[in-house]
Amino acid sequence: KPKIKIDKKSSLGLENVGATCYMNATLQCLAHIKDVAEHIINYKKNNFLKDTNKYQLSSVYSEVVENIWFPENGQKAFPPRQFKEVIGIMNPLFAPTAANDAKDLLIFLIEQMHKELNKSKENNNILLMPQNLDQTNREQVLQCFFGEFIKKCNSIFSNYFYGSIMSMTQCLRCWVTKYSYQCFSFIIFPLSEVKKNCIFSGKLSPWMYNQYTLNIEDCFIYNQKIDYFNGENKMYCNICHQLTDSCMKNRINTAPLVLILVLNRGKGNVDFKEKFIFWEEIDLTNYVEYIQPNNKYFLCGIISHLGESGEGGHFIAFCRMSNKLPWYCYNDSLVTESRI
C-alpha cells in the first residue's frame, strides 16, 4: 500500500473534553513531528496494531494523529475522548477529572509508546552494565552502554527522542575519573538556578540584573557545570576505599533527533518571571561530546502555560511542520496562524 504523507500546513484542533488543555497541547506538538506522525499513521494502516492489549495507547494515539491530519469532511475539531479514557486507566496521574502538567504527559507518552512499539527481542528498557566493568575505561564503558542500548531499544520513539548523557565523576584525593552513561528523552532547565549560576560566574550582576536576559545558551552552559561533593555529601571511592571529596560533570554524549527542553520557572511558575530568549534555530556542537549532523535544531513546537498556578491556568501550543512554514497557535479546538 502507498504510504500516507502529511502535506498540510496545520492540523485540526482538539476539543477540550474536560480539563484536557494540557493533553491537547501535548498531542499537537507530538503530531507536528512529521516523520513520527507519518510512521504511526502508516503503522496502524498496515494492520500492525491488532493486539489492542499490547498496543493500547499506541492505537488510540494513532487514531488522534490520523483524525487531526486527515479529518472527515466538515469536521471542525476532533474530540480525543477515547485517548483520555485510556490514558486515565493506564496512569492514575491522568485521571479523567484531573487537570495536569503537559510535561508529565509528554514524558509518559514517549516512554509508554516506546515500550509498546519496541521491536527488540529483549523488550526490557533496563540497561544492565557488567559488575566487573572498569568504569575508568571510557571507551569500554561507552561500547558496553551502546551495545546494551541497541540490543534493547528499537522503536520509532527511541530512535527519535532518546539521546545519551555522559557522567564523569572524579575523586579529588586520587584524581581517578569514572565514567557512566544513561539515556534521556528530555532535559529540564531550572531557570532560577540557571540565573544564580550566571550571577556566580559574573555573567550577571545581582545589582544590575535588568541589563541581561537569560537565553537558551545560558541553559546549556549551566547543564555542564561541575558539582562538588564534600562534607556530609562525600562519595565513596573504590580506589581509595573510603569517602572522599569528589566532583561530577554531566555532558550530552549523543543528542536525539528530536530534542525536548523543559523550561522550569519554579513552583507555581512564580520563581522566575523574567523574559527568556529562545532562538528559533540552535547549534549544540559546543555542548555535545559526539559531533553529529543532527546537532543543529530548528524550533518546531512550544507548549505554553498561561497563569501563575501549577494547578490552574491554561495550556496552549505553538507548532509548525517545518522551518519554512508558518506558526500556528493551537488553543484546544481553535487554530489560528500566529507569530511567536
C-alpha positions as CSV (number, residue, x, y, z in Angstrom):
1,K,0.0,0.0,0.0
2,P,1.2,3.5,-0.7
3,K,2.5,5.4,2.3
4,I,0.3,8.2,3.7
5,K,2.2,11.6,3.6
6,I,1.3,14.7,5.6
7,D,1.5,17.7,3.3
8,K,-0.6,20.2,5.2
9,K,0.5,23.4,7.0
10,S,-1.7,22.9,10.0
11,S,-3.7,20.2,11.8
12,L,-7.3,20.1,13.1
13,G,-7.9,21.4,16.6
14,L,-8.8,19.2,19.5
15,E,-11.9,19.6,21.6
16,N,-11.5,20.2,25.3
17,V,-13.3,17.2,26.7
18,G,-12.9,18.1,30.4
19,A,-9.7,19.7,31.8
20,T,-7.7,18.4,28.8
21,C,-6.0,21.6,27.5
22,Y,-2.6,20.1,28.8
23,M,-3.3,16.9,26.8
24,N,-4.4,18.8,23.6
25,A,-1.3,20.9,23.6
26,T,1.0,17.9,24.1
27,L,-0.7,15.9,21.3
28,Q,-0.5,18.8,18.9
29,C,3.3,19.2,19.5
30,L,3.9,15.5,19.0
31,A,1.7,15.4,15.9
32,H,3.9,18.1,14.3
33,I,7.0,15.9,14.2
34,K,6.3,14.8,10.6
35,D,8.3,11.6,10.4
36,V,6.9,10.2,13.7
37,A,3.3,11.2,12.8
38,E,3.5,9.6,9.4
39,H,5.1,6.5,10.8
40,I,2.4,6.0,13.5
41,I,-0.4,6.5,10.9
42,N,1.1,4.0,8.4
43,Y,1.8,1.6,11.3
44,K,-1.9,1.4,12.0
45,K,-2.9,1.3,8.3
46,N,-0.7,-1.7,7.7
47,N,-2.6,-3.6,10.5
48,F,0.3,-4.0,12.9
49,L,-1.8,-2.6,15.8
50,K,-4.1,-5.7,16.0
51,D,-3.4,-6.7,19.6
52,T,-5.2,-3.9,21.5
53,N,-4.0,-5.3,24.9
54,K,-0.3,-4.8,23.8
55,Y,-0.7,-1.7,21.8
56,Q,-3.5,0.0,23.7
57,L,-2.0,3.5,24.0
58,S,-0.4,3.5,20.6
59,S,-3.6,2.5,18.9
60,V,-5.7,5.4,20.4
61,Y,-2.8,7.8,19.9
62,S,-2.6,6.9,16.2
63,E,-6.3,7.5,15.9
64,V,-5.9,11.0,17.3
65,V,-3.0,11.8,14.9
66,E,-4.8,10.4,11.9
67,N,-8.0,12.4,12.7
68,I,-6.3,15.8,13.2
69,W,-4.3,15.5,9.9
70,F,-7.0,13.7,7.8
71,P,-10.3,14.7,9.3
72,E,-13.7,13.8,7.9
73,N,-15.3,16.4,5.6
74,G,-16.9,19.2,7.6
75,Q,-15.3,18.2,10.9
76,K,-14.4,21.3,12.9
77,A,-12.4,19.6,15.8
78,F,-11.6,16.1,17.0
79,P,-12.7,15.0,20.5
80,P,-10.0,12.8,22.0
81,R,-12.4,11.1,24.5
82,Q,-11.1,7.5,24.0
83,F,-7.5,8.7,24.3
84,K,-8.4,10.5,27.6
85,E,-10.1,7.4,28.9
86,V,-7.2,5.0,28.1
87,I,-4.5,7.3,29.4
88,G,-6.5,7.7,32.7
89,I,-6.8,4.0,33.1
90,M,-3.1,3.4,32.4
91,N,-1.8,6.1,34.7
92,P,-3.9,7.4,37.7
93,L,-2.0,10.7,37.4
94,F,-4.1,11.4,34.3
95,A,-7.5,10.5,35.8
96,P,-10.5,11.8,33.9
97,T,-11.3,14.6,36.2
98,A,-7.8,15.8,36.9
99,A,-6.0,18.8,35.4
100,N,-2.4,18.1,34.9
101,D,1.0,19.2,33.6
102,A,1.8,18.8,29.9
103,K,5.4,17.9,30.7
104,D,4.3,14.8,32.7
105,L,2.0,13.6,30.0
106,L,4.7,14.1,27.3
107,I,7.3,12.1,29.2
108,F,4.8,9.3,29.9
109,L,3.6,9.1,26.3
110,I,7.1,8.8,24.8
111,E,8.2,6.1,27.4
112,Q,5.0,4.1,27.1
113,M,4.7,4.1,23.3
114,H,8.4,3.2,23.1
115,K,7.6,0.1,25.3
116,E,4.6,-0.9,23.1
117,L,6.3,-0.4,19.8
118,N,9.8,-1.7,20.7
119,K,10.9,-4.3,18.1
120,S,13.9,-5.6,20.0
121,K,13.7,-9.2,21.2
122,E,14.9,-8.2,24.6
123,N,12.0,-5.8,25.2
124,N,13.4,-4.5,28.5
125,N,14.4,-0.9,28.9
126,I,16.7,-1.5,31.9
127,L,20.3,-1.3,30.7
128,L,22.4,-3.5,32.9
129,M,26.2,-3.0,32.9
130,P,28.5,-5.9,33.9
131,Q,29.6,-5.7,37.6
132,N,33.2,-6.2,36.6
133,L,33.2,-3.3,34.2
134,D,36.2,-1.0,34.5
135,Q,34.4,2.4,34.9
136,T,37.7,4.2,34.5
137,N,38.0,2.9,30.9
138,R,35.9,5.4,29.0
139,E,35.8,3.5,25.7
140,Q,34.9,0.2,27.3
141,V,32.0,1.8,29.3
142,L,30.8,3.5,26.1
143,Q,30.8,0.4,24.0
144,C,29.1,-1.6,26.7
145,F,26.4,1.0,27.1
146,F,25.6,1.3,23.4
147,G,25.7,-2.5,23.0
148,E,23.0,-2.8,25.6
149,F,21.0,0.1,24.2
150,I,21.0,-1.2,20.6
151,K,20.0,-4.7,21.9
152,K,17.1,-3.5,24.0
153,C,15.8,-0.3,22.4
154,N,14.4,-0.2,18.8
155,S,11.3,1.8,18.3
156,I,10.2,4.9,16.4
157,F,10.1,6.8,19.7
158,S,13.6,5.6,21.0
159,N,15.1,6.4,17.5
160,Y,13.8,9.9,17.5
161,F,13.6,11.0,21.2
162,Y,16.4,9.2,23.0
163,G,19.8,10.6,23.5
164,S,22.6,9.8,25.9
165,I,24.4,11.6,28.7
166,M,27.9,11.0,29.9
167,S,28.7,11.5,33.6
168,M,32.3,12.0,34.8
169,T,32.9,11.5,38.5
170,Q,36.4,12.4,39.8
171,C,37.9,11.6,43.2
172,L,39.7,14.7,44.5
173,R,42.1,12.5,46.5
174,C,43.4,10.1,43.9
175,W,42.2,12.0,40.9
176,V,40.8,8.9,39.2
177,T,37.8,9.6,36.9
178,K,34.9,7.1,36.5
179,Y,32.5,7.3,33.5
180,S,28.9,6.2,33.2
181,Y,26.2,6.7,30.5
182,Q,22.5,6.9,30.7
183,C,19.6,7.5,28.3
184,F,17.5,10.7,28.3
185,S,14.4,11.8,26.4
186,F,14.2,15.4,27.7
187,I,16.3,18.0,29.6
188,I,14.9,20.1,32.4
189,F,16.4,23.6,32.9
190,P,15.6,25.2,36.3
191,L,15.6,28.8,35.2
192,S,16.1,30.2,38.7
193,E,19.2,28.1,39.2
194,V,20.5,29.0,35.8
195,K,20.2,32.7,36.8
196,K,22.1,32.1,40.0
197,N,24.8,30.2,38.1
198,C,25.1,33.2,35.7
199,I,25.4,35.6,38.7
200,F,28.0,33.4,40.3
201,S,30.1,33.2,37.1
202,G,30.0,37.0,36.7
203,K,27.8,37.0,33.6
204,L,25.0,38.7,35.5
205,S,25.2,41.3,38.2
206,P,22.8,41.0,41.2
207,W,22.6,44.8,41.3
208,M,22.2,45.3,37.5
209,Y,20.1,42.3,36.6
210,N,18.0,44.1,34.0
211,Q,21.0,44.6,31.8
212,Y,20.9,40.9,30.8
213,T,18.2,38.5,29.7
214,L,18.7,34.7,30.1
215,N,18.8,32.7,26.8
216,I,18.9,29.1,25.8
217,E,22.7,29.1,25.6
218,D,22.9,30.0,29.3
219,C,20.9,26.9,30.0
220,F,23.3,24.6,28.1
221,I,26.3,26.2,29.8
222,Y,24.6,25.6,33.2
223,N,23.9,22.0,32.2
224,Q,27.7,21.4,32.0
225,K,28.5,22.9,35.4
226,I,30.7,21.0,37.9
227,D,29.0,19.8,41.1
228,Y,31.2,19.2,44.2
229,F,30.5,16.6,46.9
230,N,32.2,17.3,50.2
231,G,31.4,17.5,53.9
232,E,28.4,15.2,54.6
233,N,28.0,14.6,50.9
234,K,31.3,12.9,50.2
235,M,31.3,10.0,47.7
236,Y,32.8,6.6,48.2
237,C,35.9,5.9,46.0
238,N,36.7,2.3,45.0
239,I,40.3,3.2,44.6
240,C,40.8,5.0,47.9
241,H,38.3,2.6,49.7
242,Q,36.9,5.5,51.7
243,L,34.6,8.5,51.4
244,T,36.4,11.4,49.7
245,D,35.7,14.8,48.3
246,S,34.6,14.4,44.7
247,C,33.2,16.3,41.7
248,M,30.9,15.4,38.9
249,K,30.2,16.8,35.5
250,N,27.5,15.8,33.0
251,R,27.7,16.3,29.3
252,I,25.4,15.4,26.4
253,N,27.1,12.5,24.7
254,T,24.7,12.0,21.7
255,A,21.8,14.3,21.1
256,P,18.4,12.8,19.9
257,L,16.9,13.7,16.5
258,V,14.1,15.5,18.4
259,L,15.3,17.4,21.5
260,I,12.7,18.2,24.2
261,L,13.6,21.0,26.6
262,V,11.6,21.9,29.7
263,L,12.0,25.4,31.0
264,N,11.1,25.2,34.7
265,R,10.1,28.6,36.0
266,G,9.7,27.2,39.6
267,K,6.8,26.2,41.8
268,G,3.6,27.7,40.5
269,N,5.6,29.5,37.7
270,V,6.4,32.4,40.1
271,D,10.1,31.8,41.0
272,F,11.3,33.1,37.6
273,K,9.3,35.8,35.9
274,E,11.9,37.5,33.8
275,K,12.0,37.3,30.0
276,F,13.7,34.4,28.3
277,I,15.2,34.3,24.8
278,F,14.7,31.0,22.9
279,W,16.2,31.1,19.4
280,E,14.3,29.5,16.5
281,E,17.5,27.7,15.5
282,I,20.2,26.4,17.8
283,D,23.5,24.6,17.2
284,L,24.6,22.2,20.0
285,T,28.0,21.5,18.7
286,N,29.8,23.1,21.6
287,Y,27.6,21.2,24.1
288,V,27.6,17.7,22.7
289,E,30.5,15.2,23.1
290,Y,29.9,13.3,19.9
291,I,29.5,15.6,16.9
292,Q,26.6,14.6,14.7
293,P,24.8,16.1,11.7
294,N,21.7,16.5,13.9
295,N,23.4,18.8,16.4
296,K,21.6,21.7,14.6
297,Y,18.0,22.1,15.5
298,F,15.1,24.3,14.5
299,L,12.2,25.0,16.8
300,C,9.0,23.2,15.8
301,G,6.8,23.3,18.9
302,I,6.2,25.2,22.1
303,I,3.8,24.2,24.9
304,S,3.0,27.3,26.9
305,H,1.3,27.5,30.3
306,L,-0.8,30.7,30.9
307,G,-1.3,31.6,34.5
308,E,0.9,31.5,37.7
309,S,-0.7,28.5,39.4
310,G,0.5,25.0,38.6
311,E,-3.0,23.6,39.4
312,G,-4.9,26.3,37.3
313,G,-4.2,28.3,34.2
314,H,-4.4,27.1,30.6
315,F,-2.1,25.3,28.2
316,I,-1.8,26.2,24.5
317,A,0.7,25.1,21.8
318,F,2.5,26.8,19.0
319,C,3.6,24.4,16.2
320,R,4.9,24.4,12.7
321,M,5.6,21.4,10.5
322,S,8.9,22.8,9.2
323,N,11.1,25.8,9.5
324,K,9.8,27.1,6.1
325,L,6.1,27.0,7.2
326,P,4.2,29.5,9.4
327,W,3.5,29.0,13.0
328,Y,0.0,28.1,14.2
329,C,-1.5,28.5,17.7
330,Y,-3.5,25.6,19.0
331,N,-5.9,26.6,21.7
332,D,-7.9,23.4,22.1
333,S,-10.3,23.5,19.1
334,L,-9.3,27.0,18.0
335,V,-6.5,27.0,15.4
336,T,-5.1,30.3,14.2
337,E,-2.0,31.3,12.2
338,S,0.4,33.1,14.6
339,R,3.8,34.6,15.3
340,I,5.9,33.6,18.3
